[in-house]
Amino acid sequence: MELPHGLVLNEGVYAINFSGVDWTGELGDGDLVFADPKQVPIANDYVVIWPKGATTPAVEQMALAYMSGSIGEVPHPNSNVVPVLSIRRPNGTVRTIECSKLEKVHKIIGRAHMQEANHA
């Protein structure tokens, strides 16, 4: 398999094998998605989301940036502010996920279309 052009495999970069419904229109079953836990995702980036207690992550597009350090944190009991991660759906709607329900969120830095690689 050839790595995507310009992809740099820094320490900590990992790949997951994508399967399921692709909301982006760019992924197929078996494609690899490369994520870098050291890069901070910003609005409109695609990310790998790891919910707490889950063994399978999700690939989503962020609608808005989130406050650094808020992933996995439980809000103060006296606060009426709940940090959320905003996700853009394919139809343009935005949904939110409470940051306290997430283990980690990592920026996607590359994709490898495995069907194309297998036919080359």
Secondary structure, 3 states (H helix, E strand, C coil): CCCCCCCCCCCCCEEEECCCCCCCCCCCCCCEEEEECCCCCCCCCEEEEEECCCCCCEEEEECCCCCCCCCCCCCCCCCCCCCEEEEECCCCCEEEEEHHHEEEEEEEEEEECHHHHHHC
